[in-house]
Amino acid sequence: MRVKNIFIAILLLALTGCSNFKPWVKPYQRSYLADELMAFEKDPVSTRYMNHVYEAREAGRGAEGSSGGGCGCN
């Protein structure tokens, strides 16, 4: 009996992760999150360039979506 109760509790807990909650941010509030002040980097163009340089020099990095190595001529 106890094993059955534990199984039901685990099943209910797992099913709560599949529930469909409404988003916390409403569509008309998303413009506030897209503001320049909310950006992680100050200059996105130079940040993209520096990420390219790091990826070209460190082939093991790979967290930015590409891999490579060497001089970065590609």
Z-matrix of the N, CA and C atoms (Angstrom, degrees):
N
C 1 1.451
C 2 1.535 1 110.85
N 3 1.324 2 115.66 1 -40.36
C 4 1.460 3 119.51 2 -178.86
C 5 1.530 4 111.36 3 -67.10
N 6 1.332 5 116.97 4 -38.51
C 7 1.465 6 121.21 5 179.33
C 8 1.521 7 109.79 6 -64.22
N 9 1.318 8 116.52 7 -37.87
C 10 1.465 9 120.61 8 179.14
C 11 1.520 10 110.75 9 -65.08
N 12 1.318 11 117.80 10 -41.38
C 13 1.468 12 121.43 11 178.25
C 14 1.522 13 111.87 12 -65.43
N 15 1.312 14 116.80 13 -39.80
C 16 1.465 15 120.73 14 178.32
C 17 1.527 16 110.00 15 -66.20
N 18 1.344 17 116.66 16 -41.44
C 19 1.455 18 120.57 17 178.04
C 20 1.523 19 111.19 18 -62.28
N 21 1.307 20 118.26 19 -42.57
C 22 1.464 21 121.93 20 178.89
C 23 1.527 22 110.68 21 -65.13
N 24 1.326 23 117.41 22 -39.87
C 25 1.466 24 121.13 23 179.15
C 26 1.533 25 110.45 24 -64.59
N 27 1.312 26 117.02 25 -42.94
C 28 1.474 27 120.55 26 178.66
C 29 1.524 28 110.41 27 -66.15
N 30 1.320 29 117.03 28 -40.24
C 31 1.463 30 120.70 29 178.87
C 32 1.527 31 111.23 30 -63.47
N 33 1.327 32 117.30 31 -44.07
C 34 1.465 33 120.37 32 178.24
C 35 1.521 34 111.63 33 -65.18
N 36 1.306 35 116.43 34 -38.28
C 37 1.463 36 120.21 35 177.95
C 38 1.526 37 110.97 36 -65.32
N 39 1.316 38 117.26 37 -39.25
C 40 1.466 39 120.79 38 178.76
C 41 1.524 40 111.10 39 -68.81
N 42 1.308 41 117.68 40 -35.92
C 43 1.460 42 120.38 41 -179.14
C 44 1.524 43 112.74 42 -71.98
N 45 1.312 44 117.86 43 -25.14
C 46 1.462 45 119.08 44 178.19
C 47 1.519 46 111.18 45 -68.01
N 48 1.320 47 118.44 46 -24.69
C 49 1.462 48 121.42 47 176.82
C 50 1.523 49 112.24 48 -71.92
N 51 1.315 50 117.62 49 -17.59
C 52 1.464 51 121.90 50 -179.23
C 53 1.527 52 112.23 51 -95.69
N 54 1.309 53 116.98 52 2.38
C 55 1.463 54 118.39 53 -177.02
C 56 1.521 55 110.40 54 -72.11
N 57 1.299 56 116.04 55 156.60
C 58 1.460 57 122.41 56 -175.78
C 59 1.529 58 108.87 57 -104.30
N 60 1.317 59 116.54 58 97.45
C 61 1.459 60 121.00 59 178.13
C 62 1.520 61 109.73 60 -88.48
N 63 1.287 62 116.24 61 152.31
C 64 1.454 63 120.37 62 175.11
C 65 1.529 64 108.74 63 -72.44
N 66 1.326 65 118.07 64 147.45
C 67 1.472 66 119.11 65 179.38
C 68 1.522 67 111.02 66 -66.50
N 69 1.306 68 115.39 67 146.14
C 70 1.464 69 120.47 68 -179.07
C 71 1.515 70 110.78 69 -72.80
N 72 1.328 71 116.08 70 -31.17
C 73 1.454 72 120.97 71 -178.81
C 74 1.523 73 108.18 72 -98.70
N 75 1.275 74 115.45 73 120.79
C 76 1.466 75 120.26 74 179.89
C 77 1.532 76 109.45 75 -79.79
N 78 1.336 77 117.56 76 155.63
C 79 1.476 78 119.95 77 -176.44
C 80 1.518 79 113.77 78 -56.76
N 81 1.317 80 118.21 79 -35.24
C 82 1.458 81 119.34 80 -179.03
C 83 1.523 82 112.42 81 -77.97
N 84 1.330 83 118.57 82 -10.18
C 85 1.460 84 122.01 83 177.56
C 86 1.529 85 112.40 84 -94.22
N 87 1.307 86 117.63 85 -9.25
C 88 1.465 87 120.76 86 -176.13
C 89 1.516 88 112.70 87 -68.91
N 90 1.311 89 117.51 88 -21.95
C 91 1.464 90 119.50 89 178.10
C 92 1.526 91 110.88 90 -65.75
N 93 1.324 92 117.24 91 -29.35
C 94 1.468 93 120.11 92 177.54
C 95 1.523 94 111.02 93 -70.15
N 96 1.329 95 117.21 94 -34.26
C 97 1.463 96 120.45 95 178.79
C 98 1.519 97 112.11 96 -75.85
N 99 1.314 98 117.68 97 -22.11
C 100 1.459 99 121.77 98 179.64
C 101 1.526 100 111.95 99 -87.11
N 102 1.302 101 118.19 100 8.38
C 103 1.461 102 122.26 101 -179.51
C 104 1.527 103 110.02 102 -68.85
N 105 1.314 104 117.47 103 153.68
C 106 1.472 105 122.06 104 179.84
C 107 1.519 106 111.80 105 -62.42
N 108 1.309 107 117.68 106 -30.14
C 109 1.463 108 120.23 107 -179.48
C 110 1.521 109 112.41 108 -68.20
N 111 1.334 110 117.93 109 -19.83
C 112 1.455 111 121.85 110 -178.47
C 113 1.530 112 112.44 111 -89.53
N 114 1.323 113 118.13 112 -0.02
C 115 1.461 114 121.51 113 -177.87
C 116 1.524 115 110.39 114 -74.69
N 117 1.334 116 116.10 115 148.40
C 118 1.462 117 120.75 116 178.79
C 119 1.521 118 111.91 117 -74.32
N 120 1.318 119 116.32 118 -36.85
C 121 1.456 120 119.73 119 -177.52
C 122 1.521 121 110.17 120 -108.52
N 123 1.316 122 114.64 121 154.14
C 124 1.460 123 119.76 122 -178.05
C 125 1.519 124 111.62 123 -78.17
N 126 1.338 125 116.15 124 -40.55
C 127 1.464 126 121.32 125 -179.43
C 128 1.525 127 108.44 126 -128.08
N 129 1.337 128 118.64 127 102.47
C 130 1.465 129 119.89 128 -174.83
C 131 1.524 130 114.25 129 -65.73
N 132 1.330 131 118.29 130 -28.55
C 133 1.467 132 120.11 131 -179.29
C 134 1.529 133 110.27 132 -69.10
N 135 1.323 134 117.14 133 -46.00
C 136 1.464 135 119.17 134 179.47
C 137 1.525 136 111.32 135 -69.65
N 138 1.319 137 117.57 136 -32.00
C 139 1.460 138 119.94 137 177.00
C 140 1.522 139 110.77 138 -65.95
N 141 1.338 140 117.37 139 -41.00
C 142 1.459 141 120.97 140 177.48
C 143 1.526 142 110.65 141 -64.10
N 144 1.331 143 117.50 142 -38.56
C 145 1.455 144 120.88 143 178.53
C 146 1.531 145 110.85 144 -66.44
N 147 1.321 146 116.93 145 -44.20
C 148 1.462 147 119.88 146 -179.59
C 149 1.530 148 110.84 147 -65.32
N 150 1.331 149 117.38 148 -35.77
C 151 1.465 150 119.79 149 175.50
C 152 1.522 151 110.75 150 -63.94
N 153 1.323 152 117.20 151 -38.34
C 154 1.465 153 120.78 152 177.13
C 155 1.526 154 110.75 153 -63.60
N 156 1.324 155 117.03 154 -41.99
C 157 1.462 156 120.99 155 179.70
C 158 1.528 157 110.58 156 -64.36
N 159 1.325 158 117.43 157 -44.15
C 160 1.466 159 120.13 158 179.11
C 161 1.520 160 111.37 159 -64.28
N 162 1.326 161 117.32 160 -39.78
C 163 1.463 162 119.92 161 179.16
C 164 1.518 163 111.22 162 -66.17
N 165 1.319 164 117.54 163 -36.58
C 166 1.458 165 119.96 164 -179.15
C 167 1.521 166 111.31 165 -70.31
N 168 1.314 167 117.21 166 -33.54
C 169 1.464 168 120.00 167 -177.44
C 170 1.520 169 112.96 168 -87.10
N 171 1.310 170 117.78 169 -33.23
C 172 1.456 171 121.47 170 -177.22
C 173 1.516 172 108.49 171 -116.52
N 174 1.320 173 116.84 172 97.80
C 175 1.454 174 120.76 173 -176.29
C 176 1.520 175 111.61 174 -67.30
N 177 1.311 176 117.78 175 -23.30
C 178 1.455 177 120.89 176 -177.99
C 179 1.508 178 113.52 177 -79.80
N 180 1.297 179 118.03 178 -7.43
C 181 1.461 180 119.80 179 -176.89
C 182 1.519 181 110.27 180 -66.18
N 183 1.304 182 120.00 181 -72.03
C 184 1.448 183 124.39 182 169.69
C 185 1.510 184 117.46 183 64.16
N 186 1.308 185 120.10 184 0.26
C 187 1.459 186 121.04 185 -177.15
C 188 1.516 187 112.42 186 -77.99
N 189 1.301 188 117.25 187 -12.56
C 190 1.458 189 120.79 188 -178.32
C 191 1.520 190 112.25 189 -94.59
N 192 1.309 191 118.69 190 3.22
C 193 1.439 192 120.55 191 174.14
C 194 1.518 193 116.08 192 106.13
N 195 1.309 194 118.64 193 -3.77
C 196 1.453 195 119.65 194 178.13
C 197 1.525 196 109.50 195 -138.64
N 198 1.289 197 115.35 196 165.92
C 199 1.458 198 119.24 197 176.96
C 200 1.508 199 108.47 198 -134.10
N 201 1.280 200 116.06 199 162.45
C 202 1.458 201 119.46 200 -179.25
C 203 1.505 202 109.81 201 174.44
N 204 1.273 203 115.00 202 -159.53
C 205 1.442 204 120.87 203 -179.80
C 206 1.500 205 109.00 204 170.57
N 207 1.289 206 116.23 205 163.64
C 208 1.449 207 120.37 206 178.78
C 209 1.504 208 111.87 207 95.58
N 210 1.324 209 116.18 208 -141.71
C 211 1.459 210 120.25 209 -171.29
C 212 1.512 211 113.27 210 -85.27
N 213 1.316 212 120.21 211 -16.11
C 214 1.461 213 121.97 212 -179.02
C 215 1.499 214 112.84 213 82.03
N 216 1.310 215 117.49 214 29.79
C 217 1.460 216 121.78 215 -176.90
C 218 1.524 217 113.48 216 -75.91
N 219 1.318 218 117.44 217 -16.41
C 220 1.469 219 119.62 218 -175.06
C 221 1.479 220 109.68 219 -69.30
